[in-house]
């Protein structure tokens, strides 16, 4: 109410895709959220998340779908710090990311 709009947490990824069990088996990659792009200057960019990374866990919660991602983010607010695990080139990397605010446009 104080801002006149709903403030939602923002990681800063786009063109993402769910990696299903079937896709995981076909391509020998983990299930999760494939990052197609990273918004320049976003929390993801500042943290070091790159296109091609696969988000597999946030704050200890397994991420296998867009619904999982939304569920975890809905429990946080702008400015919260989260732990986000990705798989890059077959290796797991964990980042600490400070959530930004979803752009209004």
C-alpha positions as CSV (number, residue, x, y, z in Angstrom):
1,X,0.0,0.0,0.0
2,X,2.8,2.4,0.9
3,X,4.3,2.0,-2.6
4,X,1.1,1.9,-4.5
5,X,1.9,-1.4,-6.1
6,X,2.8,-5.0,-5.1
7,X,6.5,-5.4,-4.6
8,X,7.7,-8.9,-5.7
9,X,11.1,-10.5,-5.3
10,X,13.2,-10.8,-8.5
11,X,16.2,-13.0,-9.4
12,X,16.7,-11.7,-12.9
13,X,16.5,-14.6,-15.2
14,X,14.5,-15.0,-18.5
15,X,13.9,-17.5,-21.3
16,X,14.0,-20.2,-18.6
17,X,12.7,-23.7,-19.2
18,X,11.8,-26.6,-16.9
19,X,14.1,-29.6,-17.3
20,X,11.7,-32.5,-16.9
21,X,12.6,-36.1,-15.8
22,X,12.4,-37.1,-19.5
23,X,14.6,-34.3,-20.7
24,X,17.0,-35.0,-17.8
25,X,17.4,-38.6,-19.0
26,X,17.7,-37.6,-22.7
27,X,20.4,-35.0,-22.2
28,X,22.1,-36.4,-19.0
29,X,21.4,-33.1,-17.1
30,X,19.7,-32.6,-13.8
31,X,16.0,-31.7,-13.4
32,X,15.5,-28.0,-12.6
33,X,15.1,-24.6,-14.2
34,X,17.4,-24.0,-17.2
35,X,18.5,-20.3,-17.4
36,X,18.2,-19.0,-20.9
37,X,19.2,-15.5,-20.1
38,X,20.2,-13.2,-17.3
39,X,19.1,-9.6,-17.0
40,X,22.1,-7.3,-17.0
41,X,22.6,-5.7,-13.6
42,X,20.1,-8.1,-11.9
43,X,20.7,-10.0,-8.7
44,X,21.5,-13.1,-10.8
45,X,24.0,-11.2,-12.9
46,X,25.7,-9.7,-9.9
47,X,26.0,-13.1,-8.2
48,X,27.5,-14.8,-11.2
49,X,24.6,-16.9,-12.5
50,X,25.0,-17.4,-16.3
51,X,22.8,-18.5,-19.2
52,X,23.1,-22.3,-19.4
53,X,23.0,-22.8,-15.6
54,X,20.4,-25.1,-14.2
55,X,18.8,-23.9,-10.9
56,X,18.4,-27.1,-8.8
57,X,17.9,-25.7,-5.3
58,X,17.0,-22.6,-3.3
59,X,17.4,-22.4,0.4
60,X,17.5,-26.2,0.7
61,X,14.3,-26.7,-1.3
62,X,14.7,-28.8,-4.5
63,X,13.6,-26.9,-7.6
64,X,12.2,-29.1,-10.4
65,X,9.5,-26.8,-11.8
66,X,8.5,-23.2,-12.3
67,X,5.9,-23.8,-9.6
68,X,8.7,-24.8,-7.1
69,X,10.6,-21.6,-8.0
70,X,7.5,-19.4,-7.5
71,X,6.6,-21.2,-4.2
72,X,10.1,-20.6,-2.7
73,X,10.2,-16.9,-3.9
74,X,6.7,-16.2,-2.6
75,X,8.0,-16.9,0.9
76,X,10.6,-14.1,0.6
77,X,10.6,-10.4,0.2
78,X,12.7,-7.9,-1.7
79,X,16.1,-7.6,0.0
80,X,16.1,-11.1,1.5
81,X,19.2,-13.1,0.9
82,X,18.8,-16.7,-0.5
83,X,21.1,-19.6,-1.2
84,X,20.8,-20.7,-4.8
85,X,22.4,-23.8,-6.2
86,X,23.0,-24.3,-9.9
87,X,24.6,-27.0,-12.0
88,X,27.1,-25.6,-14.5
89,X,29.1,-27.9,-16.8
90,X,28.2,-30.8,-14.6
91,X,29.4,-29.1,-11.4
92,X,27.2,-27.8,-8.6
93,X,27.8,-24.2,-7.6
94,X,26.1,-22.4,-4.7
95,X,25.6,-18.7,-4.6
96,X,24.3,-16.2,-2.1
97,X,21.9,-13.9,-3.8
98,X,20.1,-10.8,-2.5
99,X,16.6,-10.6,-4.1
100,X,15.8,-7.5,-6.1
101,X,12.5,-6.0,-6.9
102,X,10.5,-7.2,-9.9
103,X,10.4,-4.5,-12.5
104,X,6.9,-3.0,-12.9
105,X,7.0,-3.0,-16.7
